[in-house]
Amino acid sequence: MRGLALVLWGLGVVGSFYWGKATSPALEGTYVLSADRWKQDRAPYQDLQAPADPITLWIFREVPVYGMVYLLFWKAIGGLLLVGFVLRRPLREAPPTPWHWIMVGLIGGLYQVLPWNAPIEVGETAYGLALWLGESARRPFLQGILLSVLLLWQPVVVWALVFWLYRRWENQEGQAALYHLLGLLWGVLALLALSKTLWGSAALYAYLLNYTLLLWRVGTPDKGLWLLNGASLLILVLFSGEMGRLPYRERVLYRRNLWAALSTLGWGGRAFPGLTLFTVRPRSPTLKLLQLLLGLSYLGYGTFTFLRHPSPQTSLSLAPNSCFWGMPPTYLTLQGPYGCDLTTPHTWSSARVDWEELYRKLHQPDWIYDAEGYMARFRYYLPRKLAPYEAVDTTLFGFLRLYRRKSKDTLPWIRAHPPAKPQSQPN
């Protein structure tokens, strides 16, 4: 019946391609605006502080038409890796029933359609690759090198490393863990040296700071889904009392799935703990009821989240030389070059804002799209910078406020009166 779970998940993949969007409007806006500024010779990690991995950002820069296609394909691979990780080694003494596999396929397929909301979620596929790397105990030094590539590319892989180290410690494979860490260290140092040679010290430092580290605080995880994942892990932990009666192999497989699900909580995890929940078949009526209720909660919450997202056909065309403030509530398209370096709202929407940095990034755009009503606050701190802008009496999607720059030949904050006409002198 595992094939039925794969079929149901595959329907979710087809639905995601039919939907046509792998990311939320805010995340796609970060890619689109950052790639456009990169075309204008703005450094993506030094000037823009873009929370985007270099490969995806490069694709949006060179072939923006295929940027979303790449993300959809990348998302499908990640879903296949995670679902396959759950289906690969089921329990034998107490195998899941057909309805368990149906729930795995339904939950995996539904959350396959849902778009990514935060940049950290784009590393889902790299996380799945790292999980599969840890399945083999052969050539641990080479595995460490491969994991170092994934780690510097997608920082979310660090949680897969935690899972892998636990697996080595549980299996008493100290020598393999040592070789793995040595390969990881060697790979990281080699990649850092190569990046410093190709990019330079300043660009490498900006990449490590503005992407590798600050990526963790960009975007808030879905609290509802995070609570569902936590409840799933709690039920799995309660199920450990029944696992004591099963053979050692069964207990190892159970801990494998439990720790893999636990490691996903560090980056949100999507619905992976929900998939893991249905790999076990509890005997207790209470645990059975909780398992069923959580499965229905996953399906209901996923449907609600899907209906809450805007339609892919709903988009806003930004005028040439414009600037967008806030998180886009709808998908963005550009009519011309983007006019400012404010491509990542996380750098200036916090409680403590570096106003000098904001002043430098603003430049002189002709149009300002204010998605979250920042103009009043910004005008208080940047009076001379924003004084030339006046509100446009128009209605945009999502109640966006539009401001345009007045004529550049006058100083709008100084009221200039025309000179008085000279009176003619009587003869």
C-alpha positions in Angstrom: 0.0 0.0 0.0 3.0 2.3 0.0 2.4 2.7 -3.7 -1.0 4.3 -2.9 0.7 6.8 -0.7 3.1 7.7 -3.5 0.2 8.1 -6.0 -1.7 10.4 -3.6 1.5 12.5 -3.1 2.0 12.5 -6.9 -1.4 14.1 -7.3 -0.2 16.9 -5.0 2.8 17.4 -7.3 0.5 17.7 -10.3 -1.6 20.1 -8.4 1.4 22.3 -7.5 2.4 22.5 -11.1 -1.2 23.3 -12.1 -1.3 26.0 -9.3 2.0 27.4 -10.8 3.5 29.0 -7.7 6.0 27.4 -5.4 6.4 30.4 -3.1 4.3 33.0 -1.4 4.1 36.5 -2.9 6.5 37.9 -0.3 9.1 35.3 -1.0 8.8 35.6 -4.8 9.0 39.4 -4.5 12.3 39.0 -2.7 13.7 36.9 -5.6 12.3 39.1 -8.3 13.3 42.5 -6.8 16.8 41.3 -5.7 17.5 39.7 -9.1 16.5 42.9 -10.9 18.8 45.0 -8.7 21.6 42.4 -9.2 21.2 43.1 -12.9 21.9 46.7 -12.2 25.3 45.8 -10.6 24.1 45.8 -7.0 25.8 43.1 -4.9 23.1 40.7 -3.7 24.6 40.0 -0.3 26.6 43.2 0.4 24.2 45.9 -0.8 20.8 44.1 -0.9 21.3 41.6 2.0 19.1 39.2 0.1 18.0 36.1 2.1 18.2 34.0 -1.0 20.5 31.1 -2.0 22.8 32.0 -4.9 21.6 29.4 -7.4 17.9 30.4 -7.2 18.8 34.1 -7.3 21.1 33.6 -10.3 18.3 31.8 -12.2 15.8 34.6 -11.5 18.5 37.0 -12.7 19.4 35.2 -16.0 16.1 33.5 -16.9 13.4 35.0 -14.8 10.7 33.2 -16.8 12.0 29.8 -15.6 12.7 30.9 -12.0 9.3 29.6 -10.7 9.6 26.5 -12.8 12.9 25.7 -11.1 11.4 26.2 -7.7 8.4 23.9 -8.5 10.8 21.2 -9.7 13.1 21.7 -6.7 10.1 21.5 -4.4 8.8 18.3 -6.0 12.2 16.7 -5.5 12.2 17.7 -1.8 8.8 16.2 -1.3 9.8 13.0 -2.9 12.9 12.7 -0.7 10.9 13.3 2.5 8.0 11.1 1.6 10.4 8.4 0.4 12.3 8.7 3.7 9.1 7.8 5.5 8.0 5.0 3.2 11.4 3.4 2.7 11.7 1.3 5.9 8.3 0.7 7.6 7.9 -1.3 10.7 7.4 -5.1 10.2 6.0 -6.3 13.5 3.3 -3.7 13.7 3.1 -2.4 10.1 0.9 0.6 9.2 -2.5 -0.2 7.9 -3.8 1.0 4.4 -5.5 3.9 6.0 -2.2 5.0 7.6 -0.6 5.1 4.1 -3.6 6.9 2.7 -3.2 9.6 5.4 0.6 9.8 4.6 -0.3 10.4 0.9 -3.1 12.9 1.6 -1.0 15.0 4.0 2.1 14.9 1.8 0.1 15.7 -1.3 -1.8 18.6 0.3 1.3 20.3 1.7 3.1 19.7 -1.6 0.7 22.2 -3.1 1.1 24.8 -0.4 3.8 27.3 -1.3 6.9 28.1 0.7 6.5 31.2 2.9 10.0 31.7 4.3 13.5 31.5 2.7 14.5 28.9 5.2 11.8 26.5 3.7 13.5 26.6 0.3 16.2 24.4 1.9 13.7 21.6 2.3 15.2 19.6 -0.6 18.7 20.0 0.7 17.6 18.8 4.1 16.0 15.7 2.4 19.3 15.0 0.6 21.2 15.3 3.8 18.8 12.8 5.5 19.4 10.3 2.7 23.2 10.8 2.9 23.0 9.7 6.6 21.3 6.4 5.7 24.6 4.8 4.5 27.5 4.1 6.8 30.0 3.8 3.9 32.6 6.3 3.0 31.8 8.8 5.9 34.7 11.1 4.9 33.1 11.6 1.4 29.7 12.1 3.1 31.1 14.8 5.2 32.4 16.6 2.1 29.1 16.4 0.4 27.3 17.6 3.5 29.6 20.6 3.7 28.5 21.7 0.2 24.8 21.4 1.2 25.5 23.2 4.5 27.0 26.3 2.9 24.4 26.3 0.2 21.3 25.8 2.5 22.0 26.4 6.2 18.9 24.3 7.1 21.1 21.2 6.6 22.6 21.8 10.0 19.5 20.1 11.5 20.1 17.1 9.3 23.6 17.0 10.7 22.3 16.9 14.2 20.1 14.0 13.2 23.0 12.2 11.5 25.3 12.6 14.5 22.6 11.1 16.8 22.3 8.1 14.5 26.0 7.5 14.6 26.1 7.8 18.4 23.1 5.4 18.7 24.7 2.8 16.5 28.1 3.2 18.3 29.9 4.2 15.2 32.4 6.5 16.7 35.1 6.0 14.0 32.6 6.7 11.3 31.3 9.9 13.1 34.9 11.1 13.4 35.7 10.6 9.7 32.4 12.3 8.9 33.3 15.4 10.9 36.7 15.5 9.4 35.2 15.4 5.9 32.8 18.1 6.9 35.5 20.3 8.3 37.8 19.7 5.3 34.9 20.5 2.8 33.9 23.7 4.6 37.4 25.0 4.7 38.1 24.2 1.1 34.8 25.8 0.0 35.6 28.9 2.0 39.1 29.2 0.5 37.7 28.8 -3.0 34.9 31.3 -2.4 37.4 33.9 -1.0 39.5 33.4 -4.1 36.6 33.9 -6.5 34.5 36.5 -4.7 36.9 38.3 -2.3 36.9 38.6 1.4 34.2 41.3 1.6 31.7 39.3 -0.5 32.3 36.1 1.4 31.8 37.8 4.7 28.6 39.4 3.5 27.4 36.0 2.3 28.1 34.3 5.6 26.6 37.1 7.6 23.6 38.3 5.6 22.6 34.9 4.2 24.0 32.0 6.2 23.3 33.5 9.7 20.5 36.1 9.2 18.5 33.7 7.1 17.2 32.1 10.4 15.4 35.3 11.4 13.8 36.1 8.1 10.1 35.2 8.0 8.2 33.7 10.9 7.3 30.0 10.8 3.6 29.0 10.6 2.6 28.8 14.2 -0.4 26.7 13.6 1.6 24.1 11.6 4.4 24.2 14.2 1.9 23.4 17.0 0.6 20.5 14.9 4.1 19.2 14.4 4.8 19.5 18.1 1.6 17.6 19.0 2.6 14.8 16.5 6.0 14.5 18.1 4.3 14.3 21.5 2.2 11.4 20.4 5.3 9.7 18.9 7.0 10.0 22.2 4.0 8.6 24.1 4.0 5.7 21.6 7.5 4.8 22.8 6.0 2.8 25.7 4.5 0.4 23.3 7.8 0.1 21.3 9.5 -1.6 24.3 7.7 -4.9 23.5 9.0 -4.9 19.9 12.4 -6.3 18.6 15.5 -4.2 18.5 15.2 -3.5 14.7 11.8 -2.1 15.2 12.9 0.2 17.9 15.8 1.4 15.8 13.4 2.3 12.9 11.1 4.0 15.3 13.9 6.2 16.7 15.1 6.9 13.2 11.7 8.4 12.2 11.3 10.1 15.6 14.6 12.0 15.5 14.2 12.9 11.8 10.8 14.5 12.6 12.3 16.1 15.7 15.1 17.7 13.7 12.6 19.4 11.4 11.2 21.6 14.2 14.4 23.7 14.0 13.3 25.2 10.7 9.5 24.7 10.6 9.4 21.2 9.2 6.4 21.7 7.0 4.2 18.6 7.6 7.0 16.0 7.9 6.2 15.2 11.6 2.6 14.5 10.4 3.9 12.0 7.9 6.0 10.4 10.5 3.0 10.1 12.9 1.3 7.6 10.6 4.3 5.3 10.3 3.3 3.8 13.7 0.2 1.8 14.6 -0.6 2.4 18.3 -2.7 -0.1 20.2 -4.0 2.3 22.8 -7.5 3.7 21.9 -6.5 7.1 23.2 -3.4 7.3 21.0 -5.5 6.0 18.0 -8.0 8.7 18.6 -5.3 11.4 18.9 -3.6 10.2 15.8 -6.9 10.4 13.8 -7.7 13.8 15.2 -4.3 15.1 14.3 -4.5 13.7 10.8 -7.8 15.5 10.2 -6.3 18.7 11.7 -3.4 18.5 9.3 -5.8 18.2 6.4 -8.2 20.9 7.6 -5.4 23.4 8.4 -3.7 22.7 5.1 -7.0 23.3 3.2 -7.5 26.6 5.1 -4.0 27.8 4.4 -4.3 27.0 0.7 -7.6 28.9 0.4 -6.0 31.9 2.3 -3.2 32.3 -0.3 -3.9 34.8 -3.2 -4.5 33.4 -6.7 -1.4 33.2 -8.9 -3.3 35.3 -11.5 -3.5 38.2 -9.1 -0.4 40.3 -9.6 0.7 44.0 -9.3 2.7 45.6 -12.0 5.3 47.9 -10.5 6.1 51.1 -12.5 9.6 51.7 -13.7 12.0 53.2 -11.1 9.7 52.3 -8.3 10.3 51.1 -4.7 8.2 48.6 -2.7 7.9 48.8 1.1 6.7 45.9 3.2 5.8 42.3 2.4 4.0 42.0 -0.9 0.4 40.7 -0.4 0.2 39.8 -4.1 2.6 38.6 -6.8 4.8 41.3 -8.4 5.8 42.0 -12.0 8.2 44.7 -13.1 7.6 47.1 -15.9 11.1 48.4 -15.7 14.2 48.5 -13.5 13.7 48.5 -9.8 14.5 51.8 -8.2 15.9 51.1 -4.7 17.8 48.6 -2.7 14.9 47.8 -0.3 14.3 44.3 -1.6 14.3 42.6 1.8 11.9 44.1 4.4 13.4 42.2 7.2 16.4 44.6 7.2 14.3 47.6 8.1 10.9 46.5 9.5 12.2 45.6 13.0 11.8 47.6 16.1 15.4 49.0 15.8 16.0 50.4 12.4 19.3 51.7 11.1 17.9 54.9 9.6 21.2 55.9 8.0 21.3 52.5 6.2 17.7 52.9 5.2 18.5 56.4 3.8 21.3 55.0 1.7 19.2 52.2 0.3 16.2 54.4 -0.7 17.9 56.3 -3.5 15.5 58.5 -5.5 12.6 56.4 -6.8 9.8 57.9 -8.9 7.2 55.7 -7.2 6.8 54.2 -3.7 4.4 51.4 -3.1 3.6 51.3 0.7 2.1 47.9 1.6 2.0 48.3 5.4 1.7 52.1 6.0 5.3 53.0 6.8 5.2 56.4 5.2 4.1 58.3 8.3 6.8 56.7 10.4 9.5 57.1 7.8 8.7 60.7 7.2 9.3 61.4 10.8 12.9 60.0 10.6 13.7 60.9 7.0 11.9 64.2 6.5 14.0 65.6 3.7 14.3 62.3 1.9 10.5 61.7 1.7 9.2 65.2 1.6 9.2 65.3 -2.3 6.6 62.5 -2.4 2.8 62.9 -2.4 0.0 60.4 -2.2 -1.7 59.3 -5.4 -5.5 59.1 -5.2 -5.9 55.6 -6.6 -7.0 52.2 -5.3 -4.5 49.3 -5.6 -4.9 45.6 -4.8 -4.6 44.9 -1.1 -5.1 48.5 -0.1 -1.6 49.5 -1.1 -0.8 53.1 -0.9 1.0 54.7 -3.9 3.2 57.8 -3.7 4.9 59.6 -6.5 7.8 62.0 -6.6 7.0 65.6 -7.4 8.8 67.6 -10.0 12.6 67.5 -9.5 13.1 71.1 -10.4 11.7 72.5 -7.2 12.1 71.7 -3.5 8.6 70.7 -2.4 9.3 71.2 1.3 10.0 74.9 0.6 7.0 76.8 -0.5 8.2 79.0 -3.4 6.1 82.0 -4.4 6.4 83.4 -7.9 8.1 86.8 -8.0 5.8 89.8 -8.1 5.4 91.5 -11.4 7.2 94.9 -11.6 4.6 97.7 -11.7 5.0 100.1 -14.6 6.2 103.5 -13.7 3.9 106.4 -14.7 5.4 108.8 -17.2 
